[in-house]
């Protein structure tokens, strides 16, 4: 299940517990769309306890800037409120899965 967030408060609430993947992306970004398909087609079925949070950098530029997003797709992995990994670009879903331990 995907959740869109646009504010820091929404972000903080979304990542505070459990395994959360944050996907910084944009509609015009081909690699972002490819990564989105990999997340929903490969990663979510392999990790049913994973929450996916989407941050559209065009709709939430302040949030993207707050996290220093310079290139997309950018994937942040959170476990119980703590960032455990960060990936930039199209990434193998096995690498992302391994980051959650």
Buried (B, 14 or more C-beta within 10 A) or exposed (E): EEEEBBEEEBBEEBBEEEBBBBBBBBEEBEBBBEBBEBBEEBBBEEBEEBBBBBBBBEBBEEBBEEBEBEEBBBBBBBBEEEBEBEBBEEBEBEEBBEBBE
